[in-house]
Amino acid sequence: MRLYVSDSIVEVDEAQCTRAAINLKDVIKQLSIDKFTNPEYYPPEGADSELVARYFIFMVAIDHRTSRYEPFEGIIGGKFYHGADLLYRLGSKKLSEDPDFFSPQRMSKLTVRDLINWLSIQTSKGVLTIWDPEVRTALLKDLAIKLIKYYEGEVSNLINVSRNTLKSPLFQGLIDRLKAFEAYSDPVEKKAYLLVKFISRRGLFSYKDIENSEVPVDNHLVRIALRLRLIKIKGNLLAKIRKNIEFNYNEDIMLRYVVRRAYKILSIVIGVDPLLLDDFLWFFGRKCCTKYKPMCESNKVCEGLGLTLEKCPFIDICPSAKTKEKLIEHTYLNTFYY
């Protein structure tokens, strides 16, 4: 795959993708598959299926960059939470206190003040609120109003009419239908595939067209692809990444689309669903191949998902590990796509 934009070329390096897949194959076999039942973050096992579906469709709708001007983090019940962990902890807490909060009828009437009251936390410096509360409120209201209008306010109706399919030119699969909601309108479908991962692991949706499964591409997955050189970039975009210059809309879409294709190759070579590969990639980008001081520089042990990585599984094939230049990631902040 090769795409052109802004006097630049971005293309997949299929040979490097294959090498990365071979290195990762045994690691993937050791993964503990998350069923997303931990009540600290998600609805508990045995919860009503419609309630579970509502929780995930609304939470994923606002699951994009949590920290912008300052880290979104704080302590709840004596435990420290950061970023998405704090978002979902606050979501689960709200669910246990007020399950009806996640009904489309309630969400359709949500105000910015309601969201601020929900997604704020007391810290030593004062009250900290998640950034862009106006945007997140609008996304939730749009989603709720359209669920009521098109699916009688039932997420299960949306799932059922998708006929166990992700994409279909005949009747529209779940990914196709989600595009009607502003929160899920990303052309690279990050939130849509994240929602599929959640609800399929919870047994609410089973898709038969696995060939249409993709990884939900966010900044962590882009960073890994850049450092591993799973993609080749020629022209102005590479300079933008090196100089931390903001991408525009089209540049971001193109880059993430090519990155998604690269990971599709990895999943095919390994022989796993891209959504399972995503489990590893998101953990690896968030905990191991971090924005600053990745494990190849810090010599730290990286643990999670049943894995204990004493060294990077890509260390022998990663060009970045052999140089001082560690591409951080591309910069594109003003988005609710991821």
Secondary structure as UniProt FT lines:
FT   STRAND          2..5
FT   TURN            6..7
FT   STRAND          8..12
FT   HELIX           14..29
FT   TURN            39..41
FT   TURN            45..46
FT   HELIX           49..61
FT   STRAND          73..76
FT   TURN            77..78
FT   STRAND          79..82
FT   HELIX           84..97
FT   HELIX           99..102
FT   HELIX           104..107
FT   TURN            108..109
FT   HELIX           112..118
FT   STRAND          120..123
FT   TURN            124..125
FT   STRAND          126..129
FT   HELIX           133..151
FT   TURN            152..153
FT   HELIX           155..161
FT   TURN            162..164
FT   TURN            169..171
FT   HELIX           174..178
FT   TURN            179..180
FT   HELIX           182..184
FT   TURN            187..188
FT   HELIX           190..201
FT   TURN            202..203
FT   HELIX           210..212
FT   HELIX           219..228
FT   STRAND          231..234
FT   HELIX           236..243
FT   HELIX           249..270
FT   HELIX           274..283
FT   HELIX           284..288
FT   HELIX           295..298
FT   STRAND          302..304
FT   TURN            305..306
FT   STRAND          307..309
FT   TURN            313..317
FT   HELIX           319..322
//
